[in-house]
Amino acid sequence: MTETILLISLTLFALTIMVAFYRVLRGPSMPDRVVGLDMIGVNLLSMIAIISIVLKTKAFLEVILILGILSFIGTIAFSKYLERGAIVERKSDH
């Protein structure tokens, strides 16, 4: 029973990722695309956690941490780029 519920949730997360991918491709604005990418990252982390539970292993926990950090940094970088037009600001010596 539990495994069936986990497989159904994996299917629903995959469907959600496809919807978010559509939003990334067809988003009317750049912030919509950033939110779509962030949504893909969060759902991917959830899918990996469920796969880890189904396979009864802790091997994927490090992958979850690394992808979570990279997703967060990517979202912050995109947001900063949208707000200021540059990710890394350089100070001029004028």
C-alpha contacts under 8 A as a table, 3 or more apart, distances in Angstrom:
res1	aa1	res2	aa2	distance
1	M	4	T	5.17
1	M	5	I	6.43
2	T	5	I	5.18
2	T	6	L	6.25
3	E	6	L	5.02
3	E	7	L	6.15
3	E	54	V	6.74
4	T	7	L	5.11
4	T	8	I	6.18
5	I	8	I	5.08
5	I	9	S	6.17
6	L	9	S	5.06
6	L	10	L	6.18
6	L	50	I	6.59
6	L	54	V	7.31
7	L	10	L	4.98
7	L	11	T	6.30
8	I	11	T	5.09
8	I	12	L	6.27
9	S	12	L	4.98
9	S	13	F	6.06
10	L	13	F	5.09
10	L	14	A	6.16
10	L	47	M	5.97
10	L	50	I	7.11
11	T	14	A	5.08
11	T	15	L	6.26
12	L	15	L	4.98
12	L	16	T	6.16
13	F	16	T	4.95
13	F	17	I	6.16
13	F	43	N	6.10
13	F	44	L	7.77
13	F	46	S	7.77
13	F	47	M	6.62
14	A	17	I	5.06
14	A	18	M	6.34
14	A	43	N	7.99
14	A	47	M	7.94
15	L	18	M	5.11
15	L	19	V	6.37
16	T	19	V	5.08
16	T	20	A	6.16
16	T	40	I	7.98
16	T	43	N	7.52
17	I	20	A	5.02
17	I	21	F	6.01
17	I	39	M	7.51
17	I	40	I	5.37
17	I	43	N	6.62
17	I	44	L	7.65
18	M	21	F	4.96
18	M	22	Y	6.27
19	V	22	Y	5.10
19	V	23	R	6.41
20	A	23	R	4.89
20	A	24	V	6.25
20	A	36	G	4.96
20	A	37	L	7.17
20	A	39	M	6.57
20	A	40	I	6.20
21	F	24	V	4.95
21	F	25	L	6.30
21	F	36	G	6.66
21	F	37	L	7.45
21	F	40	I	7.24
22	Y	25	L	5.13
22	Y	26	R	5.91
22	Y	27	G	7.63
23	R	26	R	5.18
23	R	27	G	4.78
23	R	32	D	7.06
23	R	33	R	6.22
23	R	36	G	5.82
24	V	27	G	5.48
24	V	32	D	7.14
24	V	33	R	4.33
24	V	34	V	7.33
24	V	36	G	5.35
24	V	37	L	6.53
25	L	33	R	7.33
27	G	30	M	6.99
27	G	32	D	5.51
27	G	33	R	5.50
28	P	32	D	6.84
29	S	32	D	5.43
29	S	33	R	6.72
30	M	33	R	5.07
30	M	34	V	6.36
30	M	82	L	7.75
31	P	34	V	4.99
31	P	35	V	6.21
31	P	79	S	7.80
31	P	82	L	7.68
32	D	35	V	5.16
32	D	36	G	6.16
33	R	36	G	4.93
33	R	37	L	6.22
34	V	37	L	5.10
34	V	38	D	6.21
34	V	75	T	6.79
34	V	78	F	6.76
34	V	79	S	7.58
35	V	38	D	5.04
35	V	39	M	6.06
36	G	39	M	4.98
36	G	40	I	6.21
37	L	40	I	5.05
37	L	41	G	6.31
37	L	75	T	7.85
38	D	41	G	5.06
38	D	42	V	6.32
38	D	71	S	6.71
38	D	72	F	7.84
38	D	75	T	6.33
39	M	42	V	5.21
39	M	43	N	6.13
40	I	43	N	5.24
40	I	44	L	5.95
41	G	44	L	5.10
41	G	45	L	6.27
41	G	67	L	7.60
41	G	68	G	7.36
41	G	71	S	5.85
42	V	45	L	5.17
42	V	46	S	6.36
42	V	68	G	7.55
42	V	71	S	7.92
43	N	46	S	4.96
43	N	47	M	6.16
44	L	47	M	5.03
44	L	48	I	6.23
45	L	48	I	5.19
45	L	49	A	6.27
45	L	64	I	5.75
45	L	67	L	7.13
45	L	68	G	6.96
46	S	49	A	5.08
46	S	50	I	6.28
47	M	50	I	5.12
47	M	51	I	6.13
48	I	51	I	5.01
48	I	52	S	6.10
48	I	60	F	6.98
48	I	64	I	6.87
49	A	52	S	5.01
49	A	53	I	6.35
49	A	60	F	7.32
49	A	61	L	7.47
49	A	64	I	7.26
50	I	53	I	4.99
50	I	54	V	6.16
51	I	54	V	5.02
51	I	55	L	6.06
52	S	55	L	5.26
52	S	56	K	5.90
52	S	57	T	5.48
52	S	58	K	6.43
52	S	59	A	7.42
52	S	60	F	6.04
52	S	61	L	7.82
53	I	56	K	4.93
53	I	57	T	6.67
57	T	60	F	7.28
58	K	61	L	5.69
59	A	62	E	6.91
59	A	63	V	7.93
60	F	63	V	5.08
60	F	64	I	6.28
61	L	64	I	5.07
61	L	65	L	6.39
62	E	65	L	5.10
62	E	66	I	6.22
63	V	66	I	5.20
63	V	67	L	6.02
64	I	67	L	5.28
64	I	68	G	5.94
65	L	68	G	5.10
65	L	69	I	6.24
66	I	69	I	5.22
66	I	70	L	6.17
67	L	70	L	5.03
67	L	71	S	5.89
68	G	71	S	5.13
68	G	72	F	6.14
69	I	72	F	5.17
69	I	73	I	6.17
70	L	73	I	5.13
70	L	74	G	5.99
71	S	74	G	5.07
71	S	75	T	6.16
72	F	75	T	5.19
72	F	76	I	6.25
73	I	76	I	5.13
73	I	77	A	6.08
74	G	77	A	5.06
74	G	78	F	6.14
75	T	78	F	5.21
75	T	79	S	6.09
76	I	79	S	5.10
76	I	80	K	6.09
77	A	80	K	5.14
77	A	81	Y	6.09
77	A	87	I	6.07
78	F	81	Y	5.02
78	F	82	L	6.15
78	F	87	I	7.75
79	S	82	L	5.14
79	S	83	E	6.15
80	K	83	E	5.09
80	K	84	R	5.94
80	K	85	G	7.35
80	K	86	A	7.04
80	K	87	I	5.93
81	Y	84	R	5.44
81	Y	85	G	4.64
81	Y	86	A	4.85
81	Y	87	I	5.06
82	L	85	G	5.65
82	L	86	A	7.87
84	R	87	I	7.65
86	A	89	E	6.34
